[in-house]
Structure formats: structure tokens, C-alpha cells
Amino acid sequence: MEDNKYTFENEEYRQTYWHTCSHVMAQAIKRLWPEVKLAIGPSIKEGWYYDMLAPFAFTPEHMDQIEIEMKKICKEDIPLERFELPRAEAVKFMQDKEEPFKVELINDLPEDAAISFYRQGDFTDLCAGPHLDRTGRIKGSGIKLLTCNSAYWRGDSNRETLQRIYGIAFPKAKELEEYLERIEEAKRRDHRKLGKELGLFAFRDEAPGFPFYLPKGMVLRNNLINFWREEHKKWDYLEIQTPQIMKRTLWETSGHWDHYKENMYTTVIEEEDYAIKPMNCPGSILVYDLEPHSYKDLPLRYGELGNVHRHEMSGTLHGMFRVRAFTQDDAHILLAKEQIKDEVVRITQLIDEMYAVFGLPYKIVLSTMPEDHIGTREDWEKAENALADAITSIGKTYEINPGDGAFYGPKLDFHVTDSLGRVWQCGTCQLDYQLPGRFNLEYTDANSEKQVPVMIHRVVYGSIERFIGVITEHFAGAFPCWLAPVQVKILPVTDRAYEYADNIKAVLDQSGYRVEIDKRNEKTGRKIRDAQLEKVPYMIVVGDRDIENHTIAVRHRADGELGTMTFEQFERILADDVDNKKIR
């Protein structure tokens, strides 16, 4: 038996622990308020939730009562027993308990499904398991109920509105304490909060899901775009731009009309259907099709910072993480089948280089054929094997995410880990055997025969908007100097230093740095504190002595006082920081 089989290092054990906690919570609620009707209570990525219908709204006081009762149940060390019932008996069992949601779940199970239950003392729940063998395995001191939200039964807005209670638990109270500290830190780093405080972006009720970039946010955005362009030029990408609105017939050919129409914005122009693009790929295909190509042209790497629009439900919108309009840092690569391995290696190396600049480690996940797909099983297997072979050939590893590929092909997703240990899916590399054939794309091979190219869909950031959200929280708004909207803040001690400050700013402006002067009639300490709150990397304090000695006093937001130095010395420090894209 593995040493970590029954520890939180083991994902299966962790999920089983949390799943059992959801049953303990349901038992506690039924003890306290028998009239509550239970729906579902799964474990999730972090903790669990349980949906239920109650004749009152759960308050923090109710949550405290539930926690106390859960701890009692854990101390009672009640065994969990699994049993099965035939369908008719199972339905009657839950009808007798007056649990209508459970009855509906049973009736919707496949005819040949085993209908299993778990009993723990005075409580029994419909469940496939697995569970811990006893409630005493759960440490009551490590339990915490987090929030209560509303949720539609089965996600259907036409059905009952339920209450969903989220919880978390750990085997040790210290682990719970550390988790709650991380949650509080995440709240402090919330990109929506920081975006407002730092003047980066805003959202308005007049345009839900459509971000407004403010001046400092545009600086951040443009720096990310410039970095993207620099890197892609090094790796031989050709930048293009394709139309925002194209005819319905294009989207029918691409398959998006059948597979993605509910997320597309449409319009009518001169009695003909058009769609605002939700993806950039068909546009790149049309660019490729403008002229004939031979094997000597391949791979052809088209890069596009394309603005796309997708109709997301209002309830799913979340700051910059989920918006309705965003810019994808797309690339679409047309190539021969024999070039796939080398190209995927190049893509991985490019992504590796770019993520390293932000201090973002990552893992690679291979997503395979979904139920809703186009193309044959044989083509899918070839594509999946090609991606896997490319990754293993450069000594990297990957995980399998079955059934989560795009409808046209498998993909490699790049999941970055931020400074709080949270995982974000950003980059992707999708292999597509289908779209080139649908659009009758061709190239002439070395034998003068016509062949159909393969297409790779690829992003690094994922979208500019979402990546801004990720790195805002990753850096807690304290962006590296090369990215920071304001790199240097000059703080004159008195109005006599204004001219000296203006001269310093003029020289730094000429060198391309982003500089502001704080000429408010405030004490120097207040100016320093405000610059710190604005997350400005460098502060230059200048007073009468500095004017006399031709010096400046320099502070760094993280390192504190750097001392008094000449302007030339500071320029070298600043240039080294920016040119080498340091993380400090």
C-alpha cells in the first residue's frame, strides 16, 4: 500500500473525504431542519457543496449551527454502509422520506444502473460513492462552511431555485487555517478590486461583459501585445488581421454554426445572415486560400490578435476571466502531417519562454475526443498520438483529460500555477485534421501532387483579458517594472525641487520610460505611501540637497531604500530591470 494512499496528497482520498463531508453536512441539516429537501451534494475541486430546498434563507447563524452539528456527527464515529435497492423500492424509499429531488434522480437513471445508497445512522442518501468508512475519520476541527448561494435545480432557470452551501475540510486544523489565509489573500488580490484601485479597467451596466480599458490598463495591455509580437517575430510568425463579421455560409462550412451557434452574435446585412466571429480560425483559412501553396511554403504560421465576441450567460460573467468580447493571441499554422512533431515542439518551446518571463510554472494536459466531434476515430487517434509524441520527445510529461478536446481535434492545454498555487488554463495547442478539408485547402507536395494540410490552432496568453486577470492576481497588482503602467514616480520634497524633477522626467521620457511627478502639497511620507499603494516600482525623492549635489534618493516598492545615487547610476539600475524583464 502506498504511503500516501490515505492522505490529502492522494487526489482520490481527498475527493472521498470531501464527498463524505457533504453527507455529514446533509445529515446535520436534516437533524436541525427535517423539512429541508435535499438535491445533490458532490465533492468539487476544493471541498464540496450541497443543493437543497429550504423554507427559509440560510444565514451565517444557520451555518454556525450546521458546523456545530457536523462536528457532533464526526465525534459520534458513525459507520457508513452501502446498500442497493431495485428501482421501484428505491423510488418508494425516497418517496416515504419526502425527498422529491431524489425520486427524480432515481427515475432518470439508466434502466440497468445499480441504485445505491449510503446509510450513516439516522441518515440515508442516494449516492454512488465512494465514501470513508466512518464519520470519525473526519476531523471536526478542520471543517469550515464557506458560503451559501442560489442555484437552479439541474441548472435549469425554469426549475426550482435551491440554496447551495459550500464547505471545505482538512485532516488538520492548521491546514484549514492556512487554506483560509490563502482565501483571504486571494480576496485581496482579486483582479476586479485591483483593476479598479489601480485604474486598469472597468465594467459598466450599459455593456455587461464588455470591458472598458482605462489609460493605465491600455499601457499594460499594449506591453503584453508588444512582448507577444517580439517573441512571435523571433519564431517566424506572420501577423494578419481578419474581418469581424463574415457570412453565415462561412460558419456553416467551418462547423461553428452547428456546434457553436448558441454562443454567436448574429446580424442580417442586405437580407443575408452574418455572424460576428467567435473564433479567428476561419479567417486564417481564407487568408491561406488566397493563393496556391507548395510544400516549400510550409509551415505557414499566421499570428492574429483577433477581437472575438461570444454570447456568455450573464450568470457566468466574472471580471476579466469571463467576458463577452476579448482579444485572442491566436496563431493558425498550416503544415504537412510529417511536420507536426517538430512544430508542436517549437510551440511548446515558445510557450515555455513566454511563461518563464512571468514566473509562471505550468503543466501540460492532453484533451482527447469529445462526444460532440467531427472526423473519424482513426483521424483522432493519429492526432492524439502526434501531440503526445511531440511532448515526450522533448522530455516533458502530460496528463490526460479524456473527452475534452475541441469538436474538430485534440489539444494540449497549458495550465499555469500562480503565486497562490492556483491553476489557470491559458495556452492551448489544438491539432485539426478537419477544417482544412472542409474548406478544400491544398498544397503541392514534392511529387507535384495535391495534399490537404493540417491546421494547428494555438494561443499562449489564451486571451489578453483573461491573462491580465491572471497576472494581476499573480503579482497582486505589483507588476514587473517592464509591465508596470507607471515605472517611476518622482516625489519633490518642496516646490523648489519641481524644476529638478521636471528635468529628470524629461530625460527618462526621452529614453522611453513611463514617469509621473507627484507635485501635490503633501508630506513626503504620504507621497511615498500613495506611490506604494499604486504599486509603482521605483520612487525618486528629490530635495534641496539633491539639487545641490546632483543626486537622487531612490526607493523600490519591495526593497525599500536603495540609497542616494547619481541619476546615471539609477538609469543603469532601471535599464537592467526593464531590459531583462526582471521579477522583483
N, C-alpha and C positions, 0 to 999 in steps of 0.2 A: 504493500500500500504506500502511495506517495506521501511524503511528509506533509505536504500542504493540502491534502485532499479535503480536510475539514477545517480549512482556514479561509479567510476572505481573499487570499491570493488566488484561490480557485474560483473561477467565474461561475461554475455550475453550483458550487456550495453557496456562494454569495447570493445568487438568484433564488436558491431554495430557501435560504434563511429569510430573505425579504418576502418571498411568497407566503411563507408560514406566518410572518408578521402581519400580512394583510388579513389572514384568517383570525389571528388573535385580535386584531382591531375590530373586525366584523363581530366577533363573539362579544367583545366588550360593549360595542354599540347596542347589540341586541339585548344584552343584560340590562343596560341602562334605559333603553327606549325600545321595548319589544315591537312597537308599532312601525318601526322603520322597515322599509322593504329594500332588500339587497339586490344589486345588479351584478357587476363584475369587479374583481379585485386582483389584478395581476401585479407581478413584480415588474419593474422597469429598469432603465439603465442605472439609476441611483435611487434605490428604495422601492416604494410601491404606492399604489393608490387603490381606493375602493369607491365605486359609484353607488349611490343609494338615494331612495326617495324618502324624505322625512317631512312630517307636517310642520316643521319649524326650520329656521335657518341656523346652521351651526355657527356658534360664536367662539372666540378664544376660550371662554369659560367652559364651554362644552368640550373643547379639545383637551383642556386640562383634565376634565373628568374622565375622558376616554383614556388618556395616558395612564392615569392612576389605576383604572380598571385593568388595562393591559398588563401593567406590572404585577397586579394580583394574579392574573391568569398565568403569567410566566412563573411566579412563585409556586403556584399550585402544581406545576410539573405534570400537566395533563397529557396522556399519551394520545397520538393521532392515529386513527385506524381507518384504513381504506376499505371500501366495500363497493360492490356493483349491484345494480338493480335492472331488471327488464324495463323497457321503455314505459309501459303502462303503469307499472309500480312506481317508477321514478317520477312520473308526472303526478300521480296521486300523492306521493310523499311530499312533494313541494306544494301541491295544492292545499294539503292539510296544514302546511306551515304558513299558508297565505303569502307565498313568495311568487308573484306573477311573472317577474322577470326571469326567474329560474325555470319556470314552466315553459316560457317562450324559448329559452336557450335549449332545453331538452328537445322540444318539438322540432327545432331547426337542425339538430344533429343528424348526420347521415344514418340511414337505416341500419347499417352494420356497425355503427360506433358503439364502443363499450361506454356505458353511462356509469361513471364512477363518482363516489362521494368520499369526503373525509369527515370523520367524526372526532370531536375533541370535547369530551364531557357533555355538557348540556347544549352543545352547538354542532350542527352538521351543515356542510356546504357542498354544493355541486362543484366538482373540481377534477381535473385530470392529473394534478400533482406536478412534480413531486413535492414532498414536504419533509421537514425534520420529523424525527420520531416522537419528540416530546416538546411541549411548550417551554419546559425548563431549560432547553438548550439556548433559549433567547435570554439575553441579559437585560433585565428591565431598566437598568441604569443607562443603557445605551440607546434607548428609544426616544424619538422625538417626532411629534406630529408637526408638520410644517405649514401647510396652507389648506384652505378649503375654497374650491372654485365650482362654478357650474359646468355641466356637461350634458349634451343631449344623449339620450339613450340610443346607442348604436350609431352615434354621430349624425343622426337624422334630426334636422331642425323642426320637423313636423311631429316629432315624438316627444315624450315626457322630458322635462328639464330636471336633471338629477343634481345632486351635490357630490363633488369628488374631493375626498380628503387624501392628501399626500402625506407620507411618512418616511422616515429613514431610521435605520438602527445599525448598531455596530456591536461586536462582541465586548468591546471595552469602552467605558465612559470617556476615556481620553481620546479615543478615535472619534467619538461623536463630537467632542469639544473642538477637535481640530477641523472636522468637517464643517461645523457651524461657523468657525472662524473663516474658513475659505469662502463660505456663502456670503458672509458679511463683506469680505474683501471683494468678492465678485460684484456685490451691490455698489461698492464704492467705485469700482471700475466700469460700471455699466456705461456702454458707449453712448446711449441716449442721454444720460446725465452729463457725461464729459463733453459730448458733442455740443450741448447747449452752453455749458460753462466756458468752453474754450472757443466758442464761436465758429464751429466747423460746419455744421449742417442743421437743418430744421425741418419739421413736418408741420403741415397746416391742414385743417379740416377741409379746406377747399380742394385739396388734392391728396386724399388718403393713399399712402403707399408710394407717393412720388416725392423723393427727397429734394429739398432746396439746398444747394451748396452755397455757403457763405464765403466771404473773401478768404479767410484763413483755411477753410475746407478746400477751396479751389487750389490753394498752394499745395496742400497735402496731396490732393488728387493728381495734380499736374506732376509733382515729383515722382509719384508712383508710375505714372504713364511714361515719363522721361526715362526712368530706370528700365521699364519694360522695353522701350524702344532701343535703348543702348544694348541690352542683353540680346534682343532678337536680331539686331543687326549683326552682332558677332556670330550668331548661329545661322546666318543666311536666310532669314525670313524676308519676304516681300510684303510690305504693308499695303492693304487695299481698303476701300470703303464701298459698301453696297447699299442699295436703297432700303428705306424704312418700310415702305409699303409696296407689296407686289401682289399680282393676281392670284385669285383662288386656285387657278389651274396649276400654278407652281407648287402650292402647298398640297394639292391632291397628288401630284406626281411624287413629291418627297415623302408622302405618307403622314405628314403632320395633320392634315385636315381630318383624317380618320382617327388618328391616335392622340391628337392634342388640341382638337378644336375648342373644347370647353375652356381652355386657358388662353385662347387667342382673341384679340380685339379685331373686329371686322368692320368694314365700311363698304359703301357702294359708290362707284365712280362711273358716271355715264351708263347706268343700269348694268354694271358688271361688278361682281363680288371681288373685293380685295381684302387683304389681311395685313395688319401691322406685324412685322416679323417678331416671333418669339425666340427665334434662333437665327444664327448667321450662316449656317452651313449651305442652304440652297443658293444664297448669293455667291458664295465662293465657287460653287459648282458652275454657275452661269459665267463667272469670270474665266474659269478653266475652259469652258466650251466656246469661248470667243474665237479661238484659233486652234489649228491642229498641233499635236504634240508628238514627239518621238521619245523613245526610251532615254535619249541623251538629255532631255529636259527634266527628268525625274530624279529625285523627288522635287516637286514644286511645293514650296512652303508659303502659303498665304496667311499673313497675320492681319487681324482686324479687331480694332477696338470698337466693336459694334454695339450701338444702343438697341436694346430689345425691350419688348413690353409683354408682360404676361398677366392674365387676369387671375390674381390670387384672392381667395376669400378674405373678407375683412378681418375675420377672427384669427387668421394665420399671420397677419402683418406684424412685424416685430422690428422696429427701428430700421437699421441698415441691413439687418440679417435677412429679412424677408420683405421685399419691396415689389412694386408693380412695374417699375422702369429701372433698368440698370445697364451698365456697360460691361459686356463680357470681353475679357482679354483673349479673344479667340485666335486659334490658328487651325487651318484646314490644309492638310498635307495630302497631295495626290502622289501615289508612288506605285511601283511594281511589287508584287507579292514577295519576291525574293529580297526586297529592301526593307521589309517590315522590321526584322530583328534589329538591324543597325539603327533604324530611325527611332524606334522605341527607346533604345539605349541613349541616343542623343537627347531625346525629350527628357528622359529621367535625369540626365546629367545637367541639362538646363534648369530643370525644376530644383535640383539639388543645390545648384549655385545660387539661385534666387532666394530660396528659403533660408539658406545659411546667412544671408545678409540681414535677415530679420531675427536671427536666433531662434528659428522655428524647426525643431526636430520633427520628423514625420515617419509614418509607416505607410505601406502600400497595400491596397485591398483590391483583389481581382473579383469583379462582379460578373456573374455568368448569365446565361439566357433566361429572360423573364417569360412568364406565361403569355403575355401580350407581345409578340415579336413578329418580325418578317424574316424570311430566309429559311434555309433548310438546317436541320440538326447538324449535317456534315459541315456546312459552312461555319456554323457557330463553333463547333469543336476545333476546326482549324484556326479560327480567330482566337479562341481562348488559349490554345496551345502556343500560338505565336507570341502572345503577350507574356505568358508565363515563362517561356524560353528566354525572352529578351531580358527579363528581370533577373532570372537565376544566372544568366551568362555573365553579369557584372557583379556577382556576389551578393546581391540584395535578396531579401526574403519578402514574401507577401502572404496575406491571409485571404481566404475565400469568403465571398459574400454571395451565396447562391441565389439566383433568380432576380438579381437587382441590376442587371445590365440595361442599357438603353434599348428601345424596341428594335433598333437596327444593328446592334452589335455589342459585344462585351466591352468592358472598360477597366482601366486601372484608376482607382481613386487614391489621391494622396491626402492622408489625414494628418494635419499638423497638430502639435501639442503646444499649448500656450504656457505662459509663466505660472498659471494656476493649476496646470495639469489637465486642463480641459482639452478635448479633442474636437477639431473642426475639419470638415471635409472641404478642401479648397480646390486643388488641382485635379485634373482628370485627363485621361488619355484613352479615347474610345476608338476602337477599330471597327471599320464599317465596310463590309463587302457588298452592301445592298444599294445605297444611294447612287453610286456611280453607274450601276447597271440600269437603275430606274430612269436616269437621265441620258442613257446611251453614250456615256463618256468613253473615249477611246484614246489609245496612243499606239504608235507604230513601234514594234519591237525590233531587235537586231536582225531578224529574218524578214523584215518588211511585212509582217503580219499584224493585224489589228488585235489589240488586247484591251481588256477593261481594267482600269487602275483600281487600286484600293484607296480608301479615304481614311485618314486619321483626324478625328476631332480632338482638339487639345486646348486646355486652359491651364494657367499657372495660378493666378490670383483666384480664379473662379468667377468673380465679378469684382469690379473696383469697389462697389458699395459694400459688399459683404466683407471684403478684405480690409477695408477701412474700419469696419466694426470690429473685426478680429484683432487687428493690431492696436486699435485704440484701447481695448481692454488688456491686451498682452503687455503693452507698455504703460498702462494706466494713464494714458494721455501724454506721458513724458517721452515723446518721440525722439529717436536718434537725431543728432544735430542736422544731418543731411536732409532729413524729412521734415523737421520742425517748421511750422509756418513762420515763426519768428526765431531766428537763431541767436541774436544778440540784442540785449536791452541795455541802453546806455542811461545811467542814472546820475544826472548832475546834482551835486550837493547843494549848490547855490546858483542863482541866476548868472553869476559871474562866470560859471563854467559852461553856459549854453553854447557860446561860440566854439569852445574847445570840443564840446560834444558834437556839434554840427560838423566840424572838420573831420572828426573820427568817422562819423556816419557816412560822410561823402566818400571817403576812401574805401570803406567797406562796401558801400553801394556800388562803387566802380568795379570792385572785384566780384560782384555778383552775390554778395551775402544779403540776407534779409534782416534788416536792423530797424529798431524803433528807439525813440528817445522819450523818456518819461520826464516831462517838464512841469508836472503838477507841483503845486505848492504844498508838498507833503514831506515829512521827515524821511531821511534815507532808509531807516529801518522799515517803514511802511512800504516804500517803493520796492525794497528787496523782497518783502513778504508777498507783495502782489505779483512780482515777477515770478516768484517761486510757484504761486498758485496758477499762474498762466503757463507753467511748465517750460519756461524759456531756458535753453541750455546754458547760455553764458550771460552774466551781468557785468557790466563795466561801470565802476563807480569813479567819478572824476570830481575833484575839488581844487581848491587854490594851490595846494602843494603839488598836485599832479600837473597843473598848468605850468608851475614854476620849474618842475624837474622833467617835464616832457615824459611823464609816465602815466600809467593807469592802474587801478586796483581791480583785479579780476576775481569773480566768483563763478563757481559751477554749481548748477542746481543740485547735483548729487554729491560732489566732492567738497563743497563749501569753498572757503577762501583759498585761492591759488596764489595770492600774494600780489605785491606791486611789481610791475614789469614794464618794459618798453612796449610801445604799440607793435613794433616789428616782432618781438617775441610772442605776443598774443596772436598776431597774424599766422605765425608758423603753427601754433597750437590749434587754431581754428581750422587752418587748411588741412592739417593732418587728420583731424576729427572728421571733416566733411569728405575729403577726397578718399579716405579709406573706409567710409561708411561705418564708423565705429559704433558699438552699442555700449552706452555708459549710463 
